[in-house]
Amino acid sequence: MRLWPFGRRERHVASLPDDLLFVEHLLRRNVEDLVAVRDRQVVGGTVVFRGELLSAPGRALDVLTDRLRPFGFTPFLRPDPYGVAVHAWPLVERRTPERIRLNILLFALTCLSVLMAGAGAWLLDPVTAIVLFAAEPWRLLTGVPFAVTLLAILGTHEFGHYFAARYYKASVSLPYFIPAPPPFPFGTLGAIIRMRSLARDRNSLFDIAAAGPLAGLAVAVPAIVLGLEWSRVVPIPPGEPLIFFGDSLLMRLLVLLRFGPIPDGHDVVVHPVALAGWVGLLVTALNLFPVGQLDGGRIAYALFGRRHALVGKLTVGALVGLFAVTWSVNWLVWAALIVLLVGFTHHPPLDDVTPLSSGRRTVGWGCLVLLVLLVPPNPISIG
């Protein structure tokens, strides 16, 4: 997933001259050959010009960016009931040098925690797990299949965002992996990248957002197929508490293709590679929820524009409904985290006038369908 929109980007806010009328006149001279200005408004340090756009939005944004940057302003194109609104903000982005020591440290810690998870450390209390692996470090090797597969899925997901952002010349950090030692079952809480600049338009916003989940799935699905080849169907031991990982529609289809119908009283003991693929599907599903700054939230903004917040609120309502149907507390917790931490808003792109292309719109609706295929009704249960 991504951390939008600015991360730790340094910002310079230009100090406006005392004569705001002079500032407005200066900016208008650089705008009026691109916008037939109908009226203007000064709000705080922001100058807004409304009128008819005289050139393509993309070209207008390029020209205005070059013209306004020397004065310490950044242009934003917004739709207006009677044309377009150009918001000139006293804001200039500065690219900061990349410091990767923290990225390397977090990745190393995540490798260790995921190795411990793959070796079954989450079945123990944290102290016992640490003591065990400190005394017998060779046991960590049993976690290699799970760890390598899961890190490959997460890494491919984040680098999908990274390279898409670099393609659009956006300022972006390398991935930050998040370690999670026992008792967290999978050894990690995922990974993020920091976007230090806003997306240019809805098309680039969509490409950067969708690149991560789709790239991650390109690794997760083959991992599940391979891992199921090494898995087996066994009888469920009677009276013994077991941990069950719920199947999404896609996972159920892959299991059906490999084993056929599972007899009553039996279940699949999945190989660690397949389990890592299952985690990859779950991470992708959580990121595809069309809410706020999640990947799905960015896709929703590209599809629905300002109505994306309503889509996010309906999604949270659906999660509460899923809890009411399945009694899986996982969805109630996730709904609460969305409301408290993620929220329903994010900053629009610089050019919010250029529409999403028809091909991307089709892929966007496909991502929403994919979400339905990836969500397990009851992710983790004990029975």
C-alpha positions as CSV (number, residue, x, y, z in Angstrom):
1,M,0.0,0.0,0.0
2,R,0.9,3.7,-0.2
3,L,1.2,6.5,2.2
4,W,-0.3,9.5,0.4
5,P,0.0,12.3,-0.5
6,F,3.1,13.9,0.9
7,G,4.9,11.6,3.3
8,R,7.8,13.6,4.8
9,R,8.1,15.9,1.9
10,E,9.7,19.2,2.7
11,R,7.4,22.1,1.7
12,H,8.2,25.7,1.2
13,V,5.3,28.1,1.6
14,A,5.9,31.4,-0.1
15,S,5.4,34.5,1.9
16,L,2.9,36.7,0.0
17,P,3.8,40.3,-0.7
18,D,1.7,42.8,1.2
19,D,-0.2,43.9,-2.0
20,L,-2.4,40.9,-2.8
21,L,-3.8,42.8,-5.8
22,F,-0.3,42.9,-7.3
23,V,0.0,39.2,-6.7
24,E,-3.3,38.5,-8.4
25,H,-2.4,40.7,-11.3
26,L,1.0,39.0,-11.7
27,L,-0.5,35.5,-11.7
28,R,-3.4,36.5,-14.0
29,R,-0.9,37.6,-16.6
30,N,0.5,34.1,-16.6
31,V,-3.0,32.4,-16.7
32,E,-5.2,34.5,-19.1
33,D,-3.8,33.1,-22.3
34,L,-4.7,29.6,-21.1
35,V,-8.0,30.4,-19.3
36,A,-10.6,32.9,-20.4
37,V,-10.9,34.3,-16.9
38,R,-14.5,35.1,-15.9
39,D,-13.8,36.0,-12.2
40,R,-11.1,35.6,-9.6
41,Q,-11.0,35.2,-5.9
42,V,-8.3,35.5,-3.2
43,V,-8.8,33.1,-0.3
44,G,-6.0,33.5,2.3
45,G,-2.8,33.1,0.3
46,T,-4.6,31.2,-2.5
47,V,-5.7,32.8,-5.8
48,V,-8.5,31.2,-7.7
49,F,-9.2,31.9,-11.4
50,R,-12.5,30.7,-12.9
51,G,-13.4,30.6,-16.6
52,E,-13.1,28.6,-19.8
53,L,-10.1,26.5,-20.5
54,L,-8.5,27.5,-23.8
55,S,-6.2,24.4,-24.2
56,A,-6.1,20.8,-23.2
57,P,-5.9,20.3,-19.4
58,G,-2.6,18.4,-19.5
59,R,-0.9,21.1,-21.6
60,A,-2.4,23.9,-19.4
61,L,-1.1,22.2,-16.3
62,D,2.5,21.8,-17.7
63,V,2.6,25.5,-18.8
64,L,1.1,26.8,-15.6
65,T,3.5,24.8,-13.5
66,D,6.5,26.2,-15.3
67,R,5.2,29.7,-15.2
68,L,4.0,29.8,-11.5
69,R,6.9,27.9,-9.9
70,P,9.3,30.9,-10.0
71,F,6.7,32.9,-8.0
72,G,6.4,30.1,-5.4
73,F,3.0,28.9,-6.6
74,T,1.7,25.5,-7.7
75,P,-1.4,25.3,-10.0
76,F,-4.3,22.9,-9.4
77,L,-7.0,22.4,-12.0
78,R,-10.5,21.8,-10.6
79,P,-13.8,21.3,-12.4
80,D,-16.2,24.2,-12.1
81,P,-20.0,24.3,-13.0
82,Y,-19.2,26.9,-15.7
83,G,-15.8,25.7,-16.9
84,V,-12.6,25.2,-14.9
85,A,-11.1,26.7,-11.8
86,V,-7.3,27.2,-11.5
87,H,-6.2,27.3,-7.9
88,A,-2.8,28.8,-7.4
89,W,-1.4,27.7,-4.1
90,P,1.7,29.3,-2.5
91,L,3.4,25.9,-2.4
92,V,6.6,24.6,-4.1
93,E,7.8,21.0,-3.7
94,R,11.4,20.2,-2.9
95,R,12.9,16.8,-3.6
96,T,14.7,15.5,-0.6
97,P,17.7,13.1,-0.9
98,E,16.9,9.4,-0.4
99,R,18.0,7.9,2.9
100,I,17.7,4.1,2.8
101,R,19.2,3.1,6.1
102,L,15.8,2.9,7.8
103,N,14.4,1.0,4.8
104,I,17.2,-1.6,5.1
105,L,16.8,-1.9,8.9
106,L,13.0,-2.5,8.7
107,F,13.5,-5.0,5.9
108,A,16.0,-6.9,7.9
109,L,13.7,-7.0,11.0
110,T,10.8,-8.0,8.8
111,C,12.8,-10.9,7.3
112,L,13.5,-12.1,10.8
113,S,9.9,-11.8,12.1
114,V,8.5,-13.4,8.9
115,L,11.1,-16.3,9.3
116,M,9.9,-16.7,12.9
117,A,6.3,-16.7,11.8
118,G,7.0,-19.3,9.1
119,A,8.7,-21.5,11.7
120,G,5.6,-21.4,13.9
121,A,6.7,-18.8,16.5
122,W,3.1,-17.3,16.6
123,L,2.0,-20.6,18.3
124,L,4.2,-19.7,21.2
125,D,4.3,-16.7,23.5
126,P,6.8,-14.0,22.4
127,V,9.3,-14.7,25.2
128,T,9.3,-18.4,24.6
129,A,9.7,-17.9,20.8
130,I,12.7,-15.6,21.2
131,V,14.4,-17.9,23.6
132,L,13.8,-20.9,21.4
133,F,15.2,-19.4,18.3
134,A,18.1,-17.8,20.1
135,A,19.1,-21.2,21.5
136,E,18.4,-23.2,18.3
137,P,18.6,-20.7,15.3
138,W,18.6,-23.5,12.8
139,R,14.8,-23.8,13.4
140,L,14.4,-20.6,11.6
141,L,15.3,-22.4,8.3
142,T,11.9,-24.1,8.5
143,G,10.3,-20.8,7.9
144,V,12.2,-20.0,4.7
145,P,9.5,-21.2,2.2
146,F,6.8,-19.1,3.9
147,A,9.1,-16.1,4.4
148,V,10.5,-15.9,0.9
149,T,7.1,-16.3,-0.7
150,L,5.4,-13.7,1.4
151,L,8.2,-11.2,1.1
152,A,8.2,-11.7,-2.7
153,I,4.5,-10.9,-2.8
154,L,4.7,-7.8,-0.6
155,G,7.9,-6.6,-2.3
156,T,6.4,-7.0,-5.8
157,H,3.2,-5.1,-4.6
158,E,5.2,-2.1,-3.3
159,F,7.6,-2.0,-6.2
160,G,4.6,-2.0,-8.5
161,H,3.6,1.3,-6.9
162,Y,7.2,2.5,-6.9
163,F,8.0,1.9,-10.6
164,A,4.6,3.3,-11.7
165,A,5.2,6.4,-9.7
166,R,8.7,6.8,-11.1
167,Y,7.3,6.3,-14.6
168,Y,5.2,9.4,-14.0
169,K,8.2,11.2,-12.5
170,A,6.5,11.4,-9.1
171,S,8.7,11.7,-6.0
172,V,8.4,8.4,-4.1
173,S,10.3,6.6,-1.4
174,L,11.6,3.0,-1.4
175,P,9.3,0.5,0.4
176,Y,9.2,0.5,4.2
177,F,8.5,-3.0,5.5
178,I,6.7,-3.3,8.8
179,P,7.9,-6.2,11.1
180,A,5.4,-7.8,13.5
181,P,7.0,-10.2,16.0
182,P,5.0,-12.9,17.8
183,P,2.1,-13.2,18.6
184,F,1.2,-11.7,15.2
185,P,0.6,-14.8,13.0
186,F,2.3,-13.7,9.8
187,G,5.3,-11.8,11.0
188,T,4.5,-8.5,9.2
189,L,1.9,-5.8,9.0
190,G,2.7,-5.3,5.3
191,A,4.7,-2.5,3.7
192,I,4.2,1.1,2.6
193,I,5.8,3.6,0.3
194,R,5.8,7.4,0.8
195,M,4.5,9.5,-2.0
196,R,6.2,12.9,-1.7
197,S,4.3,14.5,-4.5
198,L,0.7,14.6,-5.7
199,A,-0.5,12.5,-8.7
200,R,-0.6,14.5,-11.9
201,D,-4.1,13.5,-13.0
202,R,-6.7,10.7,-12.5
203,N,-5.0,8.4,-15.0
204,S,-1.6,8.5,-13.3
205,L,-3.4,8.3,-9.9
206,F,-5.2,5.1,-11.1
207,D,-2.0,3.6,-12.6
208,I,0.0,4.1,-9.5
209,A,-2.7,2.8,-7.2
210,A,-3.6,-0.3,-9.3
211,A,-0.1,-1.3,-10.1
212,G,0.6,-2.6,-6.6
213,P,-2.3,-5.0,-6.1
214,L,-2.1,-6.3,-9.7
215,A,1.6,-6.9,-9.4
216,G,1.3,-8.6,-6.1
217,L,-1.4,-10.9,-7.4
218,A,0.9,-11.9,-10.3
219,V,3.1,-13.5,-7.6
220,A,0.5,-14.6,-5.1
221,V,-1.7,-16.7,-7.5
222,P,1.2,-18.8,-8.9
223,A,2.5,-19.3,-5.3
224,I,-0.9,-20.7,-4.3
225,V,-1.0,-23.0,-7.3
226,L,2.5,-24.3,-6.6
227,G,1.9,-24.6,-2.9
228,L,-1.3,-26.6,-3.4
229,E,0.7,-29.1,-5.3
230,W,2.6,-29.7,-2.1
231,S,-0.5,-29.7,0.1
232,R,-2.7,-32.6,1.1
233,V,-6.2,-33.4,2.2
234,V,-6.5,-35.0,5.7
235,P,-9.3,-35.9,8.2
236,I,-10.1,-33.2,10.7
237,P,-9.0,-34.5,14.2
238,P,-12.1,-34.7,16.4
239,G,-12.2,-32.6,19.5
240,E,-8.9,-30.9,18.8
241,P,-8.9,-27.1,18.5
242,L,-7.6,-26.0,15.1
243,I,-6.9,-22.7,13.3
244,F,-8.8,-22.4,10.0
245,F,-7.9,-19.9,7.3
246,G,-11.1,-19.0,5.5
247,D,-11.3,-19.3,1.7
248,S,-12.2,-16.5,-0.6
249,L,-14.0,-17.4,-3.9
250,L,-10.7,-17.3,-5.8
251,M,-9.0,-19.5,-3.2
252,R,-11.9,-21.9,-3.1
253,L,-11.7,-22.2,-6.9
254,L,-8.0,-23.0,-6.9
255,V,-8.5,-25.6,-4.2
256,L,-11.4,-27.1,-6.2
257,L,-9.3,-27.3,-9.3
258,R,-6.4,-29.0,-7.4
259,F,-8.3,-31.5,-5.2
260,G,-11.9,-31.5,-6.4
261,P,-14.7,-31.5,-3.8
262,I,-13.4,-31.9,-0.3
263,P,-15.1,-34.8,1.6
264,D,-17.0,-34.0,4.8
265,G,-14.8,-34.1,7.9
266,H,-11.7,-33.4,5.8
267,D,-9.7,-30.2,5.1
268,V,-6.6,-29.1,3.2
269,V,-3.4,-28.8,5.2
270,V,-1.7,-26.2,3.1
271,H,2.0,-26.0,2.4
272,P,3.7,-22.8,3.7
273,V,4.1,-21.5,0.2
274,A,0.3,-21.8,-0.3
275,L,-0.3,-20.2,3.1
276,A,1.9,-17.2,2.1
277,G,-0.1,-16.9,-1.1
278,W,-3.3,-16.9,1.0
279,V,-1.9,-14.0,3.1
280,G,-1.0,-12.2,-0.2
281,L,-4.6,-12.5,-1.3
282,L,-5.9,-11.2,2.0
283,V,-3.4,-8.2,1.9
284,T,-4.5,-7.4,-1.6
285,A,-8.2,-7.6,-0.6
286,L,-7.7,-5.3,2.3
287,N,-5.8,-2.8,0.1
288,L,-8.5,-2.9,-2.5
289,F,-11.3,-1.7,-0.2
290,P,-12.5,1.6,-1.9
291,V,-11.8,3.8,1.1
292,G,-9.7,6.8,1.7
293,Q,-6.0,6.5,1.0
294,L,-6.0,2.7,0.5
295,D,-5.2,1.5,-3.0
296,G,-8.9,0.9,-3.6
297,G,-9.7,4.4,-2.4
298,R,-7.4,5.8,-5.0
299,I,-9.0,3.7,-7.6
300,A,-12.4,4.8,-6.4
301,Y,-11.4,8.5,-6.7
302,A,-10.2,7.9,-10.2
303,L,-13.5,6.3,-11.0
304,F,-16.0,8.4,-9.1
305,G,-14.3,11.7,-8.4
306,R,-15.7,13.6,-5.5
307,R,-18.3,10.8,-4.8
308,H,-15.5,8.5,-3.6
309,A,-16.1,9.5,0.0
310,L,-19.7,8.1,-0.2
311,V,-18.3,4.9,-1.8
312,G,-16.0,4.6,1.2
313,K,-18.8,5.1,3.7
314,L,-20.9,2.5,2.0
315,T,-17.9,0.1,2.1
316,V,-17.6,0.5,5.9
317,G,-21.4,-0.2,6.1
318,A,-20.8,-3.4,4.0
319,L,-18.1,-4.5,6.4
320,V,-20.4,-4.1,9.4
321,G,-23.0,-6.0,7.5
322,L,-20.5,-8.8,6.8
323,F,-19.8,-8.9,10.5
324,A,-23.5,-9.3,11.2
325,V,-23.8,-12.2,8.7
326,T,-20.6,-14.1,9.6
327,W,-20.0,-13.0,13.2
328,S,-16.3,-12.6,12.2
329,V,-14.9,-9.9,14.5
330,N,-12.1,-9.4,11.9
331,W,-14.4,-7.2,9.8
332,L,-15.7,-5.1,12.7
333,V,-12.1,-4.4,13.7
334,W,-11.2,-3.5,10.1
335,A,-14.2,-1.2,9.8
336,A,-13.1,0.6,13.1
337,L,-9.5,1.0,11.8
338,I,-10.8,2.5,8.6
339,V,-13.0,5.0,10.4
340,L,-10.4,5.9,13.1
341,L,-7.1,5.7,11.1
342,V,-7.7,5.7,7.3
343,G,-10.6,8.1,6.9
344,F,-12.6,8.8,3.8
345,T,-10.7,11.7,2.1
346,H,-7.5,12.4,0.3
347,H,-6.1,15.2,-1.8
348,P,-7.2,15.3,-5.4
349,P,-4.6,15.2,-8.2
350,L,-3.1,18.4,-9.7
351,D,-5.3,18.0,-12.8
352,D,-8.8,17.0,-11.6
353,V,-10.3,17.9,-15.0
354,T,-8.9,15.3,-17.3
355,P,-11.3,12.3,-17.2
356,L,-10.2,8.7,-16.6
357,S,-9.6,6.8,-19.9
358,S,-12.2,4.2,-20.9
359,G,-9.6,1.4,-20.7
360,R,-8.7,2.3,-17.2
361,R,-12.3,2.6,-16.2
362,T,-12.9,-1.0,-17.3
363,V,-9.8,-2.2,-15.3
364,G,-11.1,-0.2,-12.3
365,W,-14.4,-1.9,-12.3
366,G,-12.5,-5.2,-12.7
367,C,-10.6,-4.3,-9.5
368,L,-13.9,-3.9,-7.6
369,V,-15.0,-7.3,-8.9
370,L,-11.6,-8.7,-7.9
371,L,-12.2,-7.5,-4.4
372,V,-15.3,-9.6,-4.2
373,L,-13.3,-12.7,-5.3
374,L,-10.5,-12.1,-2.8
375,V,-12.4,-11.4,0.4
376,P,-12.8,-14.4,2.7
377,P,-16.0,-14.2,4.6
378,N,-14.3,-15.4,7.8
379,P,-10.5,-14.9,7.4
380,I,-9.3,-16.7,10.6
381,S,-11.3,-18.8,13.0
382,I,-10.6,-21.4,15.7
383,G,-12.7,-24.5,15.8
